[in-house]
Amino acid sequence: MPGLGLQLYNLAARSRAVAPASWPERPRGRLVWLHLPEATPAGGMVALAARFADEDGHPVLLTAPPGVIATAPEGVTLCDPPEDTPRAMQAFLDHWRPEAILFSGAEVRPATVQAAQARGMPMALIEAATPHLPAGRSNWFPGVLKQALAAMQDILVVDDTAARAFRKLDLPHVVTGRMEEPSAALPCNEAEREALARLVATRPVWLAAGVPESEEAVVIAAHRAALPLAHRLLLILVPQDPARSAPLAAALEGDESWIVASRAAEEEPDPDVELFIADSAEMGLWYRLAPVCYLGGSLLGEGAACNPLHPAALGAAVIHGPQVGAFGATFARLAGAGASRPLANPADLAEALAELLAPDRAAQLARAAWAVTTEGVEVTDRAVTLLRRLLGEA
């Protein structure tokens, strides 16, 4: 019997307009439904869907708000989530007929849970954060969060903050952290890497990746300040705009008398080269060559242009400014693990570079970053086992 809060929630939902649904054909087999709310990082859930479809051979329905996931893995059907109203959910479940449901994140969908319970569908919640109702819904409905969450067979939460919220609701849960992300290690041409590594040999190297024109002077100034500290220091500079490569190289050589080589001109970072202008098409190569990496756009740009997990996964110590752009959650994970060197302002870049040119300090950050990029394997394993148990196959 639904509680008063759920009855009021469903009554309020009657006034919400529900657009006519148009879904692809349901695949054959024992379909499982994974739901990803917008606030949840998508990588772990997408990797789980792909792994379950591949290993267990069951079709997977993955719902997420438009734009959160670009493409679905093989064996996974991507679909916009329905409105959390009794009417919308009846139509949705009539069409898809999932045999198990796995929710993630902080969003709680009471009408969805009620409709699934009525059909005897087992449910669980993973990567759970502090719970709330869907966007645009008031949280005042009495007891509705607890009633919906109590229907979950298991609740796996991401951290202690989330755990406190579930303790207040007096709901059983386990703190597990986040699931693993798809591999963040970018590929490279191994023959090219070996050749460039021999050419660079024992020289200290640092990388400035995705640098907008507004930050070029800051990066060059930091390089100049670090040269007395690291003999024969080489800067690999990747402009955010590839069209900047030629004019930047000309300006550095002509106006500032730097010894510059350019990848676009098929030049090499010979022993006398001080700055090597590279291109963004080979980031996996540059991340492997440089043990220290500044992520451009994070100081004076519109936000970091490169995913910080990419250098972190390849053993580079990451430096970044306060403008995190689209990678706020990722930077927060790295910072929380002591796996990055944040900057407060442009003047800090030279100081951070000098600090990380010490091999032991760079290695400390790199080890912490590696731990972040490889964490979550056990959580994903647990989620796979949980899905199998919901289906009665484990």
TITOR-570298 format. One record per residue (C-alpha): residue number from 1; residue in one letter; x, y, z negated. Coordinates in Angstrom, 1 decimal. Example, Ala and Ser with C-alpha at 12.3 -4.5 7.8 and 13.67 -1.06 7.14 Angstrom:
// TITOR-570298
+-----+--------+--------+--------+--------+
! num ! residu !     c1 !     c2 !     c3 !
+-----+--------+--------+--------+--------+
!   1 !      a !   12.3 !   -4.5 !   -7.8 !
!   2 !      s !   13.7 !   -1.1 !   -7.1 !
+-----+--------+--------+--------+--------+
END
This chain:
// TITOR-570298
+-----+--------+--------+--------+--------+
! num ! residu !     c1 !     c2 !     c3 !
+-----+--------+--------+--------+--------+
!   1 !      m !    0.0 !    0.0 !    0.0 !
!   2 !      p !    1.6 !    3.3 !    1.0 !
!   3 !      g !    2.2 !    5.8 !   -1.8 !
!   4 !      l !    0.7 !    9.2 !   -2.0 !
!   5 !      g !    3.8 !   10.8 !   -0.6 !
!   6 !      l !    3.8 !    8.6 !    2.5 !
!   7 !      q !    0.1 !    9.2 !    3.0 !
!   8 !      l !    0.6 !   13.0 !    2.9 !
!   9 !      y !    3.6 !   12.6 !    5.2 !
!  10 !      n !    1.6 !   10.7 !    7.8 !
!  11 !      l !   -1.3 !   13.2 !    7.5 !
!  12 !      a !    1.1 !   16.1 !    8.2 !
!  13 !      a !    2.5 !   14.2 !   11.2 !
!  14 !      r !   -0.9 !   14.1 !   12.9 !
!  15 !      s !   -0.5 !   17.8 !   13.8 !
!  16 !      r !    2.8 !   17.2 !   15.6 !
!  17 !      a !    2.6 !   16.9 !   19.4 !
!  18 !      v !    4.0 !   13.6 !   20.7 !
!  19 !      a !    5.2 !   13.6 !   24.3 !
!  20 !      p !    4.2 !   10.7 !   26.5 !
!  21 !      a !    7.0 !    8.0 !   26.4 !
!  22 !      s !    8.7 !    6.5 !   29.4 !
!  23 !      w !   11.0 !    3.7 !   28.5 !
!  24 !      p !   13.0 !    1.2 !   30.6 !
!  25 !      e !   11.9 !   -2.4 !   30.7 !
!  26 !      r !   12.6 !   -4.4 !   27.6 !
!  27 !      p !   15.4 !   -6.9 !   28.1 !
!  28 !      r !   14.8 !  -10.6 !   27.4 !
!  29 !      g !   16.0 !  -12.1 !   24.2 !
!  30 !      r !   16.2 !  -11.3 !   20.5 !
!  31 !      l !   16.5 !   -7.6 !   20.7 !
!  32 !      v !   18.0 !   -5.6 !   17.8 !
!  33 !      w !   17.5 !   -1.9 !   17.4 !
!  34 !      l !   20.2 !    0.4 !   16.1 !
!  35 !      h !   19.3 !    4.0 !   15.3 !
!  36 !      l !   21.8 !    6.8 !   15.3 !
!  37 !      p !   20.7 !   10.2 !   14.0 !
!  38 !      e !   22.4 !   13.3 !   15.4 !
!  39 !      a !   24.4 !   14.0 !   12.2 !
!  40 !      t !   26.2 !   10.7 !   12.3 !
!  41 !      p !   29.5 !   10.3 !   14.1 !
!  42 !      a !   28.6 !    8.1 !   17.1 !
!  43 !      g !   31.8 !    6.1 !   17.7 !
!  44 !      g !   31.3 !    3.5 !   15.0 !
!  45 !      m !   27.7 !    2.7 !   15.9 !
!  46 !      v !   28.5 !    2.5 !   19.7 !
!  47 !      a !   31.4 !    0.2 !   19.0 !
!  48 !      l !   29.1 !   -2.0 !   16.8 !
!  49 !      a !   26.4 !   -2.2 !   19.5 !
!  50 !      a !   29.0 !   -3.2 !   22.1 !
!  51 !      r !   30.6 !   -5.8 !   19.9 !
!  52 !      f !   27.3 !   -7.4 !   18.8 !
!  53 !      a !   26.0 !   -7.5 !   22.4 !
!  54 !      d !   29.3 !   -9.1 !   23.5 !
!  55 !      e !   29.9 !  -11.6 !   20.7 !
!  56 !      d !   26.3 !  -12.6 !   20.0 !
!  57 !      g !   24.8 !  -12.2 !   23.4 !
!  58 !      h !   21.7 !  -10.5 !   22.1 !
!  59 !      p !   20.4 !   -7.3 !   23.8 !
!  60 !      v !   20.8 !   -4.2 !   21.8 !
!  61 !      l !   18.6 !   -1.0 !   21.8 !
!  62 !      l !   20.5 !    2.0 !   20.7 !
!  63 !      t !   18.5 !    5.2 !   20.0 !
!  64 !      a !   20.2 !    8.6 !   19.6 !
!  65 !      p !   19.2 !   12.2 !   20.3 !
!  66 !      p !   20.0 !   13.4 !   23.9 !
!  67 !      g !   23.6 !   14.2 !   24.5 !
!  68 !      v !   25.0 !   12.4 !   21.5 !
!  69 !      i !   26.1 !    9.4 !   23.5 !
!  70 !      a !   27.2 !    9.8 !   27.1 !
!  71 !      t !   27.0 !    6.2 !   28.3 !
!  72 !      a !   25.9 !    2.9 !   26.8 !
!  73 !      p !   28.2 !   -0.1 !   26.7 !
!  74 !      e !   27.4 !   -3.2 !   28.7 !
!  75 !      g !   24.5 !   -5.1 !   27.2 !
!  76 !      v !   23.2 !   -2.0 !   25.3 !
!  77 !      t !   20.1 !    0.0 !   26.3 !
!  78 !      l !   20.4 !    3.7 !   25.4 !
!  79 !      c !   17.1 !    5.5 !   24.6 !
!  80 !      d !   15.9 !    8.7 !   23.0 !
!  81 !      p !   14.4 !    8.0 !   19.6 !
!  82 !      p !   10.6 !    8.3 !   19.1 !
!  83 !      e !    9.0 !   10.9 !   16.9 !
!  84 !      d !    8.6 !    9.6 !   13.3 !
!  85 !      t !    4.8 !    9.4 !   13.4 !
!  86 !      p !    2.5 !    6.4 !   13.0 !
!  87 !      r !    1.1 !    6.8 !   16.5 !
!  88 !      a !    4.5 !    7.2 !   18.2 !
!  89 !      m !    6.0 !    4.3 !   16.3 !
!  90 !      q !    3.2 !    1.9 !   17.1 !
!  91 !      a !    3.7 !    2.5 !   20.9 !
!  92 !      f !    7.5 !    2.3 !   20.5 !
!  93 !      l !    7.4 !   -1.0 !   18.6 !
!  94 !      d !    4.7 !   -2.4 !   20.9 !
!  95 !      h !    7.1 !   -1.9 !   23.9 !
!  96 !      w !   10.5 !   -2.9 !   22.4 !
!  97 !      r !    9.5 !   -5.5 !   19.8 !
!  98 !      p !   12.8 !   -5.6 !   18.0 !
!  99 !      e !   13.5 !   -8.4 !   15.7 !
! 100 !      a !   15.8 !   -6.4 !   13.3 !
! 101 !      i !   16.5 !   -2.7 !   12.8 !
! 102 !      l !   19.7 !   -1.1 !   11.6 !
! 103 !      f !   19.5 !    2.5 !   10.7 !
! 104 !      s !   22.6 !    4.7 !   10.0 !
! 105 !      g !   23.4 !    8.1 !    8.5 !
! 106 !      a !   21.3 !   10.4 !    6.3 !
! 107 !      e !   18.0 !   10.6 !    8.2 !
! 108 !      v !   15.1 !    8.6 !    6.7 !
! 109 !      r !   12.1 !    7.8 !    8.9 !
! 110 !      p !    9.2 !    6.9 !    6.6 !
! 111 !      a !    6.6 !    6.3 !    9.4 !
! 112 !      t !    9.1 !    4.1 !   11.3 !
! 113 !      v !    9.8 !    2.0 !    8.1 !
! 114 !      q !    6.1 !    1.6 !    7.4 !
! 115 !      a !    5.3 !    0.5 !   10.9 !
! 116 !      a !    8.2 !   -2.0 !   10.9 !
! 117 !      q !    7.3 !   -3.4 !    7.5 !
! 118 !      a !    3.7 !   -4.0 !    8.7 !
! 119 !      r !    5.2 !   -6.2 !   11.5 !
! 120 !      g !    7.6 !   -8.0 !    9.2 !
! 121 !      m !   10.8 !   -6.6 !   10.8 !
! 122 !      p !   13.9 !   -6.8 !    8.6 !
! 123 !      m !   15.8 !   -3.5 !    8.1 !
! 124 !      a !   19.0 !   -2.2 !    6.7 !
! 125 !      l !   20.9 !    1.1 !    6.4 !
! 126 !      i !   24.7 !    1.5 !    7.1 !
! 127 !      e !   27.0 !    4.5 !    7.0 !
! 128 !      a !   24.4 !    6.0 !    4.7 !
! 129 !      a !   24.9 !    9.7 !    3.6 !
! 130 !      t !   22.8 !   11.8 !    1.2 !
! 131 !      p !   19.3 !   11.0 !    2.5 !
! 132 !      h !   16.8 !   13.5 !    3.9 !
! 133 !      l !   13.7 !   13.4 !    6.1 !
! 134 !      p !   13.9 !   14.1 !    9.8 !
! 135 !      a !   14.6 !   17.7 !   11.0 !
! 136 !      g !   11.6 !   19.9 !   10.7 !
! 137 !      r !    9.9 !   17.8 !    8.0 !
! 138 !      s !    9.6 !   19.1 !    4.4 !
! 139 !      n !   11.2 !   17.1 !    1.7 !
! 140 !      w !    8.5 !   17.8 !   -0.9 !
! 141 !      f !    6.5 !   14.6 !   -0.3 !
! 142 !      p !    6.6 !   12.8 !   -3.6 !
! 143 !      g !    8.5 !    9.5 !   -3.7 !
! 144 !      v !    8.6 !    9.1 !    0.1 !
! 145 !      l !   12.4 !    8.8 !    0.4 !
! 146 !      k !   12.6 !    6.2 !   -2.3 !
! 147 !      q !    9.7 !    4.2 !   -0.9 !
! 148 !      a !   11.2 !    4.1 !    2.6 !
! 149 !      l !   14.7 !    3.3 !    1.4 !
! 150 !      a !   13.5 !    0.5 !   -0.9 !
! 151 !      a !   12.4 !   -1.4 !    2.2 !
! 152 !      m !   16.0 !   -1.8 !    3.3 !
! 153 !      q !   17.5 !   -5.2 !    2.7 !
! 154 !      d !   21.0 !   -3.7 !    2.3 !
! 155 !      i !   22.3 !   -0.1 !    2.0 !
! 156 !      l !   26.0 !    0.6 !    2.8 !
! 157 !      v !   27.0 !    4.1 !    2.0 !
! 158 !      v !   30.0 !    6.2 !    3.3 !
! 159 !      d !   31.3 !    7.8 !    0.1 !
! 160 !      d !   30.9 !    8.6 !   -3.6 !
! 161 !      t !   28.8 !   11.7 !   -2.8 !
! 162 !      a !   26.2 !    9.6 !   -1.0 !
! 163 !      a !   26.4 !    7.0 !   -3.7 !
! 164 !      r !   25.4 !    9.6 !   -6.3 !
! 165 !      a !   22.3 !   10.3 !   -4.3 !
! 166 !      f !   21.3 !    6.7 !   -4.2 !
! 167 !      r !   22.0 !    6.3 !   -7.9 !
! 168 !      k !   19.5 !    9.1 !   -8.6 !
! 169 !      l !   16.9 !    7.2 !   -6.5 !
! 170 !      d !   17.8 !    4.1 !   -8.5 !
! 171 !      l !   18.4 !    2.1 !   -5.3 !
! 172 !      p !   21.0 !   -0.7 !   -5.0 !
! 173 !      h !   23.8 !    0.2 !   -2.6 !
! 174 !      v !   27.5 !   -0.5 !   -1.8 !
! 175 !      v !   30.2 !    2.0 !   -1.0 !
! 176 !      t !   32.0 !    0.8 !    2.1 !
! 177 !      g !   33.1 !    3.9 !    4.1 !
! 178 !      r !   32.7 !    4.3 !    7.9 !
! 179 !      m !   32.9 !    1.7 !   10.6 !
! 180 !      e !   35.9 !    1.6 !   12.9 !
! 181 !      e !   35.9 !    3.9 !   15.9 !
! 182 !      p !   36.8 !    2.6 !   19.4 !
! 183 !      s !   40.5 !    2.7 !   20.0 !
! 184 !      a !   41.8 !    6.3 !   20.1 !
! 185 !      a !   45.1 !    5.3 !   21.6 !
! 186 !      l !   45.3 !    6.9 !   25.1 !
! 187 !      p !   47.0 !    4.9 !   27.8 !
! 188 !      c !   50.2 !    5.9 !   29.6 !
! 189 !      n !   52.5 !    4.6 !   32.3 !
! 190 !      e !   55.0 !    2.6 !   30.4 !
! 191 !      a !   57.8 !    2.9 !   33.0 !
! 192 !      e !   57.4 !    6.7 !   32.8 !
! 193 !      r !   57.5 !    6.6 !   29.0 !
! 194 !      e !   60.7 !    4.6 !   29.0 !
! 195 !      a !   62.3 !    6.9 !   31.6 !
! 196 !      l !   61.4 !   10.0 !   29.7 !
! 197 !      a !   62.4 !    8.6 !   26.3 !
! 198 !      r !   65.8 !    7.8 !   27.7 !
! 199 !      l !   66.1 !   11.3 !   29.1 !
! 200 !      v !   65.0 !   12.9 !   25.8 !
! 201 !      a !   67.2 !   10.4 !   23.8 !
! 202 !      t !   67.8 !   11.7 !   20.3 !
! 203 !      r !   66.5 !   15.2 !   20.8 !
! 204 !      p !   63.8 !   16.4 !   18.4 !
! 205 !      v !   60.6 !   17.0 !   20.3 !
! 206 !      w !   57.3 !   18.6 !   19.5 !
! 207 !      l !   54.1 !   19.0 !   21.5 !
! 208 !      a !   51.6 !   21.8 !   21.8 !
! 209 !      a !   48.5 !   20.3 !   23.4 !
! 210 !      g !   45.7 !   22.1 !   25.1 !
! 211 !      v !   47.1 !   25.6 !   24.5 !
! 212 !      p !   44.9 !   28.5 !   25.7 !
! 213 !      e !   46.5 !   31.6 !   27.1 !
! 214 !      s !   45.7 !   33.5 !   23.9 !
! 215 !      e !   48.0 !   31.1 !   21.9 !
! 216 !      e !   50.9 !   30.9 !   24.2 !
! 217 !      a !   52.9 !   33.6 !   22.5 !
! 218 !      v !   52.3 !   32.1 !   19.1 !
! 219 !      v !   53.5 !   28.7 !   20.2 !
! 220 !      i !   56.6 !   30.2 !   21.9 !
! 221 !      a !   57.4 !   32.2 !   18.7 !
! 222 !      a !   57.2 !   29.1 !   16.6 !
! 223 !      h !   59.5 !   27.3 !   18.9 !
! 224 !      r !   62.0 !   30.1 !   18.8 !
! 225 !      a !   61.9 !   30.2 !   15.0 !
! 226 !      a !   62.5 !   26.4 !   14.8 !
! 227 !      l !   65.4 !   26.2 !   17.1 !
! 228 !      p !   68.1 !   27.1 !   14.5 !
! 229 !      l !   66.6 !   24.4 !   12.3 !
! 230 !      a !   66.6 !   21.6 !   14.9 !
! 231 !      h !   69.5 !   21.5 !   17.4 !
! 232 !      r !   68.4 !   21.0 !   21.0 !
! 233 !      l !   64.7 !   21.1 !   20.0 !
! 234 !      l !   62.4 !   20.5 !   23.0 !
! 235 !      l !   58.9 !   21.8 !   23.3 !
! 236 !      i !   56.4 !   20.0 !   25.5 !
! 237 !      l !   53.6 !   22.5 !   26.2 !
! 238 !      v !   50.4 !   21.5 !   27.8 !
! 239 !      p !   48.2 !   24.5 !   28.8 !
! 240 !      q !   44.5 !   24.2 !   28.4 !
! 241 !      d !   44.1 !   25.6 !   31.9 !
! 242 !      p !   46.3 !   23.6 !   34.4 !
! 243 !      a !   46.4 !   26.7 !   36.6 !
! 244 !      r !   48.5 !   28.4 !   33.9 !
! 245 !      s !   51.5 !   26.0 !   34.4 !
! 246 !      a !   53.2 !   27.9 !   37.3 !
! 247 !      p !   52.7 !   31.5 !   36.1 !
! 248 !      l !   53.6 !   30.5 !   32.5 !
! 249 !      a !   56.9 !   28.8 !   33.7 !
! 250 !      a !   57.8 !   31.8 !   35.8 !
! 251 !      a !   57.1 !   34.2 !   32.9 !
! 252 !      l !   59.1 !   32.2 !   30.4 !
! 253 !      e !   62.1 !   31.9 !   32.8 !
! 254 !      g !   62.0 !   35.5 !   34.2 !
! 255 !      d !   61.0 !   37.6 !   31.2 !
! 256 !      e !   62.3 !   35.6 !   28.3 !
! 257 !      s !   65.2 !   33.7 !   29.8 !
! 258 !      w !   64.1 !   30.3 !   28.6 !
! 259 !      i !   65.3 !   27.2 !   30.4 !
! 260 !      v !   62.0 !   25.7 !   31.6 !
! 261 !      a !   61.0 !   22.6 !   33.6 !
! 262 !      s !   57.6 !   21.8 !   34.9 !
! 263 !      r !   55.9 !   18.4 !   35.4 !
! 264 !      a !   53.8 !   20.0 !   38.2 !
! 265 !      a !   57.0 !   20.9 !   40.1 !
! 266 !      e !   58.3 !   17.3 !   39.6 !
! 267 !      e !   61.1 !   18.5 !   37.3 !
! 268 !      e !   62.4 !   16.6 !   34.3 !
! 269 !      p !   63.2 !   17.6 !   30.7 !
! 270 !      d !   66.9 !   17.5 !   31.3 !
! 271 !      p !   69.3 !   18.0 !   28.3 !
! 272 !      d !   69.5 !   21.7 !   28.8 !
! 273 !      v !   65.7 !   22.3 !   29.1 !
! 274 !      e !   64.1 !   24.1 !   26.2 !
! 275 !      l !   60.5 !   24.1 !   27.3 !
! 276 !      f !   58.8 !   21.4 !   29.4 !
! 277 !      i !   55.4 !   22.5 !   30.9 !
! 278 !      a !   53.3 !   19.3 !   31.2 !
! 279 !      d !   49.7 !   18.5 !   32.2 !
! 280 !      s !   46.7 !   17.2 !   30.5 !
! 281 !      a !   46.3 !   14.2 !   32.8 !
! 282 !      e !   49.0 !   12.4 !   30.9 !
! 283 !      m !   48.3 !   13.1 !   27.3 !
! 284 !      g !   48.9 !    9.5 !   26.2 !
! 285 !      l !   52.5 !    9.9 !   27.5 !
! 286 !      w !   53.1 !   13.2 !   25.7 !
! 287 !      y !   51.6 !   12.0 !   22.4 !
! 288 !      r !   54.1 !    9.0 !   22.5 !
! 289 !      l !   57.1 !   11.2 !   23.1 !
! 290 !      a !   56.4 !   13.8 !   20.4 !
! 291 !      p !   56.3 !   13.0 !   16.7 !
! 292 !      v !   54.8 !   16.4 !   15.9 !
! 293 !      c !   51.7 !   17.8 !   17.7 !
! 294 !      y !   50.0 !   21.1 !   17.4 !
! 295 !      l !   46.4 !   21.0 !   18.8 !
! 296 !      g !   45.8 !   24.2 !   20.8 !
! 297 !      g !   42.7 !   26.3 !   20.6 !
! 298 !      s !   42.4 !   25.8 !   16.9 !
! 299 !      l !   44.1 !   29.1 !   16.0 !
! 300 !      l !   43.0 !   31.8 !   18.4 !
! 301 !      g !   40.9 !   29.8 !   20.8 !
! 302 !      e !   37.3 !   28.6 !   20.7 !
! 303 !      g !   38.2 !   25.4 !   18.9 !
! 304 !      a !   40.6 !   22.5 !   19.3 !
! 305 !      a !   40.6 !   21.3 !   22.9 !
! 306 !      c !   41.9 !   17.8 !   22.1 !
! 307 !      n !   40.5 !   15.0 !   19.9 !
! 308 !      p !   42.9 !   14.8 !   16.9 !
! 309 !      l !   42.5 !   11.1 !   16.7 !
! 310 !      h !   44.4 !   10.7 !   20.0 !
! 311 !      p !   47.8 !   11.9 !   18.7 !
! 312 !      a !   47.1 !   10.4 !   15.2 !
! 313 !      a !   46.5 !    6.9 !   16.8 !
! 314 !      l !   49.9 !    7.2 !   18.5 !
! 315 !      g !   51.9 !    8.1 !   15.4 !
! 316 !      a !   52.1 !   11.9 !   15.8 !
! 317 !      a !   51.9 !   14.3 !   12.8 !
! 318 !      v !   49.0 !   16.6 !   13.6 !
! 319 !      i !   49.0 !   20.4 !   13.1 !
! 320 !      h !   45.9 !   22.4 !   13.5 !
! 321 !      g !   44.3 !   25.8 !   12.8 !
! 322 !      p !   40.9 !   26.5 !   11.2 !
! 323 !      q !   38.9 !   26.5 !   14.5 !
! 324 !      v !   38.0 !   22.8 !   14.7 !
! 325 !      g !   35.5 !   23.0 !   17.6 !
! 326 !      a !   33.6 !   19.8 !   18.3 !
! 327 !      f !   35.9 !   17.7 !   16.0 !
! 328 !      g !   34.9 !   19.1 !   12.6 !
! 329 !      a !   34.1 !   15.6 !   11.1 !
! 330 !      t !   37.3 !   14.1 !   12.5 !
! 331 !      f !   39.5 !   16.9 !   11.1 !
! 332 !      a !   37.8 !   16.5 !    7.8 !
! 333 !      r !   38.6 !   12.8 !    7.7 !
! 334 !      l !   42.3 !   13.5 !    8.5 !
! 335 !      a !   42.5 !   16.3 !    6.0 !
! 336 !      g !   40.9 !   14.2 !    3.3 !
! 337 !      a !   43.5 !   11.5 !    3.8 !
! 338 !      g !   46.4 !   13.9 !    3.8 !
! 339 !      a !   46.9 !   13.0 !    7.5 !
! 340 !      s !   47.2 !   16.5 !    9.0 !
! 341 !      r !   48.8 !   19.9 !    8.4 !
! 342 !      p !   46.2 !   22.7 !    8.4 !
! 343 !      l !   47.1 !   26.3 !    9.2 !
! 344 !      a !   45.4 !   29.3 !    7.8 !
! 345 !      n !   46.6 !   31.8 !   10.5 !
! 346 !      p !   49.0 !   32.0 !   13.5 !
! 347 !      a !   51.9 !   33.0 !   11.4 !
! 348 !      d !   51.8 !   29.6 !    9.6 !
! 349 !      l !   52.6 !   27.6 !   12.7 !
! 350 !      a !   56.4 !   28.3 !   12.5 !
! 351 !      e !   56.4 !   27.3 !    8.9 !
! 352 !      a !   54.4 !   24.1 !    9.5 !
! 353 !      l !   56.7 !   23.1 !   12.4 !
! 354 !      a !   59.8 !   23.6 !   10.3 !
! 355 !      e !   58.3 !   21.5 !    7.6 !
! 356 !      l !   57.4 !   18.6 !    9.9 !
! 357 !      l !   60.6 !   18.6 !   11.8 !
! 358 !      a !   61.9 !   16.8 !    8.7 !
! 359 !      p !   61.5 !   13.1 !    9.8 !
! 360 !      d !   60.3 !   11.9 !    6.4 !
! 361 !      r !   57.6 !   14.5 !    6.1 !
! 362 !      a !   56.3 !   13.8 !    9.7 !
! 363 !      a !   56.4 !   10.1 !    9.0 !
! 364 !      q !   54.3 !   10.6 !    5.8 !
! 365 !      l !   51.6 !   12.3 !    7.8 !
! 366 !      a !   51.8 !    9.8 !   10.6 !
! 367 !      r !   51.3 !    6.9 !    8.2 !
! 368 !      a !   48.3 !    8.5 !    6.7 !
! 369 !      a !   46.9 !    9.3 !   10.2 !
! 370 !      w !   47.4 !    5.7 !   11.3 !
! 371 !      a !   45.4 !    4.5 !    8.3 !
! 372 !      v !   42.5 !    6.8 !    9.2 !
! 373 !      t !   42.5 !    5.6 !   12.8 !
! 374 !      t !   42.5 !    2.0 !   11.8 !
! 375 !      e !   40.2 !    2.1 !    8.9 !
! 376 !      g !   36.7 !    0.7 !    9.1 !
! 377 !      v !   37.5 !   -2.7 !   10.6 !
! 378 !      e !   36.1 !   -4.5 !    7.5 !
! 379 !      v !   33.1 !   -2.2 !    7.5 !
! 380 !      t !   32.3 !   -3.1 !   11.1 !
! 381 !      d !   32.8 !   -6.8 !   10.3 !
! 382 !      r !   30.3 !   -6.5 !    7.5 !
! 383 !      a !   27.8 !   -4.7 !    9.7 !
! 384 !      v !   28.0 !   -7.5 !   12.3 !
! 385 !      t !   27.4 !  -10.1 !    9.5 !
! 386 !      l !   24.5 !   -8.0 !    8.2 !
! 387 !      l !   22.9 !   -7.9 !   11.7 !
! 388 !      r !   23.2 !  -11.7 !   11.9 !
! 389 !      r !   21.6 !  -12.1 !    8.5 !
! 390 !      l !   18.7 !   -9.9 !    9.5 !
! 391 !      l !   18.1 !  -12.2 !   12.5 !
! 392 !      g !   18.5 !  -15.2 !   10.3 !
! 393 !      e !   21.6 !  -16.4 !   12.1 !
! 394 !      a !   24.1 !  -16.0 !    9.3 !
+-----+--------+--------+--------+--------+
END
